[in-house]
Amino acid sequence: MSRESRDRHCYGETNPIYIPVTADTSIKTGDMVTMGAGVDLAPLAAAENTSFVGVVMQDSVSADPATIRVATSGVFEFDCEADTFLAFEFVKYVDNAQKVVGTNDLTTGDDAIGRVWKRYSSNTTRVLVKIDNVIKVTRPT
């Protein structure tokens, strides 16, 4: 998949974490990622919303460098299909084009990766989202 490298970060603390990249995987700045096999980073797929880690802050071409910086919080600008959005509406990742879609839900946020951070009363194809890292970290017993 061909994408331009982009920095989606608009503002807010990013609270970065450094995580290894899955072997032979290329990840670009601005990509939304998951923990592939629970260990290494891999591009996010629509079915993996519940394991969303964050937004990549540096490129890794064919896993070089092997470990990269990922933002786990902050407000980012994402592409979306033309739509209107309510402030605080949940959004989900929808396909391999690194786009999000509104859920029309202000309460439960099942599978959401974040909330809309600005109201859009007319159709827009770019939306500000405050990401919400949903990876659960458990301490060994």
C-alpha positions, 0 to 999 in steps of 0.5 A: 500500500502506497502512502505518504509519510505524514504527521497527524499529531495536532496537539496534546501530550503524546505519552510515547512508547517504544515498541518493536516492529513485526519482521518485514513490516513497513509502517509509516508516520501517522499509521494507526497500529496494533500489537501483532501477536501481542508482541510487535507492532503491526498496521491496524486492521478493522477487526482489531479496534480493541487492540489499538495501541496508538499512532506511529511517530516515525517510519520503519521500512521493512522493520528498520529501525526495529523499534519505533516510537508510538503516541498513546495519547493526544489529538490527531487528524484522521481521514474519514468518509464525508460525514458530520460529527458530534463533539465527543462522538466515538470513532472506529478504524474501518479499513486498511486505508488508515481512515476512521468512521463515526459510531453515532454513539456518545455512551459506550464506545465499543471498539472505539479508538477515540473521540471526536475533538471538534464538532463538524456540522457540515460534511468533512473528510478530515476529523480531529480525534483524541485517541484512547489507547485501549490496550489492557496491561496486566501485572503477572501474579 
